[in-house]
Amino acid sequence: MQPEQKSKQSIAWAMVVVLGLATAMFGYLFTTQKTELSNQESTLVEKAKELAGTKTKLDSISAVLDTKIAEIERLGGDITELTKVKERLEADKLAFSRSKKVETGKYLSKIKEYEQFLVEKDEVIAQLRAENEKLVASNDSLSTHVGTLSSERERLVQRQAELQDSVVTFTASNKDLSEKVSRASALKAQNIKVLTVNSRGKVKDKEEYKASRVDKIKLVFNLPENSLTAQEPKDIYVRVLDPEGAVVADDATGSGEFDIDGATSKFTTRESIAYQNNNQKVEMLYDNTAKFRPGSYNVELYSEGYKIGGTKFTIKK
């Protein structure tokens, strides 16, 4: 083979070797770069998963925290601390969403703290529920007791009303009985006569009298025996009613006022006697300073608030 031909052949082989080495080099570089890209892609995927997982956990903790705040508030517990933790959690969520660095480790540590806090609040909620159950049971017992007391009070009120009715009935009966006893023990005037006395002291007993001959009138009557009447001084009041029904009265001769059935009335004369319970005879004298006008006169006798008798007499011209 000629030297020129050998030189060309050597050059060709050299080029083949160089191309082979270059191909091998490029193949190695491609394989290495592909592996690095694949690793980077896996890393990015893992980081994305970590970010998504961290965000999900923060959102989940926020939702659970809201639930526990509502539950503790419903049970009457203090939510001050929970509200502060909620505010801090929302601040962490906002900072996490705005962060340009992947710091999941930092937030995972916070997440563990939040989760531990929630576990502690579960214990608080359990305690509050137990206390509320006791309160409910106590309230039920108290309501039952109150109901019993209310029923007992109603019975007592009813019994009191019955007793009050009984007292009223007894009082009325007692008053009625007292009234009957008082009436039964009251004096009774019998055989009442109206006599006249003239200026010379002469007494006449007639049905009619002349006005010019009447200076005084004299009442005569008996007080019969009554075992219910106490033997003691008794005031006897006399009302003389003129033909028009007006009471003949003159304060200068001893007239005055007294009560009859709760009303005040004038009386003509009054005298106190010692009641002896022996059908005693009583005489009462009234000196009329004015002349009696012609007409029919009524005479009424009272003692201790009761009318004990009455009669009539006539004055003629």
C-alpha positions in Angstrom: 0.0 0.0 0.0 1.3 3.4 -0.8 2.2 5.8 2.0 -0.4 8.4 0.9 -3.1 5.8 1.0 -2.0 4.6 4.5 -2.1 8.2 5.8 -5.7 8.7 4.6 -6.7 5.5 6.2 -5.1 6.5 9.6 -6.9 9.8 9.5 -10.2 8.0 8.8 -9.7 5.7 11.7 -8.8 8.6 13.9 -12.0 10.4 13.0 -14.0 7.2 13.7 -12.4 7.0 17.1 -13.1 10.7 17.8 -16.7 10.4 16.7 -17.1 7.3 18.8 -15.6 9.1 21.8 -17.8 12.1 21.1 -20.9 9.9 20.8 -20.0 8.1 24.0 -19.5 11.5 25.7 -22.7 12.9 24.5 -24.6 9.8 25.5 -23.1 9.9 29.0 -23.9 13.6 29.3 -27.5 13.1 28.1 -28.0 10.2 30.4 -26.6 12.1 33.3 -28.7 15.2 32.6 -31.8 13.2 32.1 -31.3 11.5 35.5 -30.7 14.9 37.1 -33.9 16.3 35.5 -35.8 13.3 36.6 -34.5 13.7 40.1 -35.3 17.4 40.1 -38.8 16.6 38.9 -39.3 14.1 41.7 -38.0 16.6 44.2 -40.4 19.3 42.9 -43.3 16.8 43.0 -42.4 15.9 46.6 -42.1 19.5 47.5 -45.5 20.3 45.9 -47.0 17.4 47.8 -45.5 18.7 51.0 -46.8 22.2 50.4 -50.3 20.9 49.5 -50.3 18.6 52.5 -49.2 21.4 54.8 -51.8 23.8 53.5 -54.5 21.1 53.9 -53.4 20.4 57.5 -53.5 24.1 58.3 -57.0 24.4 56.8 -58.2 21.3 58.6 -56.8 22.5 61.9 -58.6 25.8 61.3 -61.9 24.1 60.6 -61.6 21.8 63.7 -60.6 24.8 65.8 -63.8 26.7 64.7 -65.8 23.6 65.7 -64.2 23.4 69.1 -64.7 27.2 69.7 -68.4 26.8 68.9 -68.7 23.7 71.1 -66.9 25.2 74.1 -68.9 28.4 73.8 -72.2 26.4 73.7 -71.1 24.5 76.8 -70.4 27.8 78.6 -66.6 27.5 78.6 -64.0 30.2 78.2 -63.0 30.7 74.5 -60.5 33.5 75.1 -57.4 31.2 74.6 -59.0 29.5 71.6 -59.7 32.8 69.9 -56.1 33.9 70.3 -54.8 30.6 68.9 -57.3 31.0 66.0 -55.9 34.4 65.2 -52.3 33.1 65.3 -53.3 30.1 63.1 -54.8 32.5 60.5 -51.6 34.6 60.5 -49.5 31.4 59.9 -51.8 30.4 57.1 -51.4 33.8 55.4 -47.6 33.8 55.9 -47.4 30.2 54.5 -49.4 31.2 51.4 -47.2 34.2 50.7 -43.9 32.5 51.4 -41.5 32.1 48.4 -39.4 29.5 50.3 -40.4 26.0 50.9 -40.3 25.9 54.7 -42.7 23.0 55.4 -40.5 21.8 58.3 -41.2 25.0 60.1 -44.9 24.7 59.6 -45.0 21.0 60.4 -43.6 21.9 63.8 -46.4 24.5 64.2 -49.0 22.0 63.0 -47.9 19.5 65.8 -48.3 22.3 68.3 -51.8 23.1 67.0 -52.8 19.4 67.0 -51.6 19.1 70.6 -53.6 22.1 71.6 -56.7 20.6 70.0 -56.2 17.4 71.9 -56.0 19.4 75.1 -59.2 21.2 74.2 -60.9 17.8 73.6 -60.3 17.1 77.3 -61.7 20.5 78.2 -64.8 19.8 76.1 -65.2 16.3 77.7 -65.1 17.9 81.1 -67.5 20.6 80.2 -69.9 18.0 78.8 -69.7 16.1 82.0 -70.4 19.2 84.0 -73.3 20.1 81.8 -74.8 16.7 82.1 -74.5 17.0 85.9 -76.2 20.4 85.7 -78.9 19.1 83.5 -79.5 16.2 85.9 -79.4 18.7 88.8 -81.8 21.0 86.9 -84.2 18.1 86.2 -84.0 17.1 89.9 -84.5 20.8 90.9 -87.4 21.1 88.4 -89.0 18.0 89.9 -88.5 19.4 93.4 -89.9 22.8 92.3 -92.8 21.1 90.8 -93.4 19.2 94.0 -93.1 22.4 96.0 -95.4 24.2 93.6 -98.0 21.4 94.0 -97.5 21.5 97.8 -97.9 25.3 97.7 -101.0 25.0 95.7 -102.4 22.5 98.2 -101.4 24.9 101.0 -103.0 27.9 99.3 -106.1 25.8 98.7 -106.1 24.7 102.3 -105.5 28.3 103.5 -108.4 29.4 101.3 -110.6 26.7 102.8 -109.5 27.7 106.3 -110.1 31.3 105.5 -113.6 30.4 104.3 -114.0 28.5 107.5 -112.8 31.4 109.5 -115.1 33.8 107.6 -118.0 31.4 108.0 -117.2 30.9 111.7 -116.8 34.7 112.2 -120.1 35.3 110.4 -121.7 32.6 112.5 -120.1 33.8 115.6 -121.2 37.4 114.8 -124.7 36.2 114.0 -124.7 34.2 117.3 -123.3 37.2 119.2 -126.0 39.3 117.6 -128.7 36.8 118.6 -127.3 36.6 122.1 -127.2 40.4 122.3 -130.7 40.7 121.1 -131.8 38.0 123.4 -130.1 39.7 126.3 -131.5 43.1 125.4 -134.0 44.8 127.7 -137.7 44.6 126.9 -140.1 47.3 127.8 -143.7 46.2 128.5 -147.0 47.8 129.5 -145.7 51.2 128.3 -148.0 54.1 129.2 -147.7 57.8 128.5 -149.1 59.9 131.3 -149.3 63.7 131.4 -148.4 66.0 134.3 -149.8 69.6 134.5 -148.3 72.6 136.2 -149.9 71.6 139.6 -148.4 68.1 139.4 -151.6 66.4 138.6 -151.1 63.2 136.6 -153.6 62.0 134.0 -153.9 58.7 132.2 -155.8 59.0 129.0 -155.5 58.3 125.3 -155.8 62.0 124.3 -154.6 65.1 126.1 -155.3 68.8 125.6 -152.2 70.7 124.7 -153.0 73.5 127.3 -153.0 71.0 130.1 -149.7 69.1 129.3 -146.6 70.5 130.9 -144.7 67.2 131.3 -145.1 63.7 130.1 -144.4 60.7 132.3 -143.5 57.2 130.9 -144.3 54.2 132.9 -143.3 50.6 131.9 -142.0 47.3 133.2 -138.7 45.5 132.5 -139.5 41.8 132.6 -137.0 39.2 133.9 -134.3 38.0 131.5 -131.7 35.5 132.6 -129.4 36.5 129.8 -129.4 40.2 130.8 -126.7 41.3 133.3 -127.8 43.0 136.4 -126.0 46.3 136.0 -126.8 49.9 135.3 -128.6 50.4 132.0 -129.1 53.6 130.0 -132.5 54.0 128.6 -133.1 56.5 125.8 -136.4 58.0 124.8 -137.4 59.5 121.5 -140.6 61.4 121.2 -141.5 62.0 117.5 -143.9 64.8 116.7 -146.7 64.5 114.1 -144.2 65.3 111.3 -141.8 62.6 112.5 -139.2 65.1 114.0 -137.6 64.2 117.3 -138.8 66.5 120.1 -135.5 67.6 121.7 -134.1 70.4 123.8 -130.5 70.2 124.9 -131.3 72.4 127.8 -133.6 69.7 129.2 -131.1 66.8 128.7 -131.6 65.9 125.0 -128.6 64.8 123.0 -127.4 62.3 120.3 -126.9 58.6 120.3 -126.2 55.8 117.7 -129.0 53.6 116.3 -127.9 50.9 113.8 -124.6 52.7 113.0 -126.3 56.1 112.5 -126.4 59.1 114.8 -129.8 60.3 115.9 -131.3 62.8 118.4 -133.0 61.6 121.6 -135.5 63.4 123.7 -134.4 62.3 127.2 -132.2 59.7 128.9 -132.1 58.0 132.3 -129.8 55.4 133.8 -131.4 52.7 135.9 -130.1 49.8 138.0 -131.5 46.7 136.3 -132.6 44.2 138.9 -134.1 41.4 136.7 -137.3 41.3 138.7 -139.9 42.7 136.4 -139.1 46.1 137.9 -141.3 49.2 137.2 -139.6 52.2 135.7 -140.9 55.8 135.6 -139.3 58.5 133.4 -140.4 62.2 133.4 -139.8 64.6 130.6 -140.4 68.4 131.0 -141.1 69.9 127.6 -140.3 73.7 127.7 -142.4 74.2 124.5 -146.0 73.3 124.2 -146.9 70.1 122.4 -148.6 70.8 119.1 -151.9 68.9 118.4 -151.4 65.6 116.6 -150.3 62.0 117.0 -146.9 61.4 118.8 -144.8 58.3 118.7 -142.7 57.2 121.7 -139.7 54.9 121.2 -137.5 53.4 123.9 -133.9 52.3 123.3 -131.1 50.6 125.4 -127.7 49.3 124.4 -128.4 50.0 120.7 -131.7 48.1 120.5 -135.2 49.4 120.4 -136.9 47.9 123.5 -140.4 49.2 123.1 -142.7 51.9 121.9 -146.2 53.4 122.2 -148.3 56.4 121.0 -150.2 59.3 122.5 -152.3 62.1 121.0 -152.5 65.8 121.7 -155.6 67.7 120.9 -156.5 71.3 120.8 
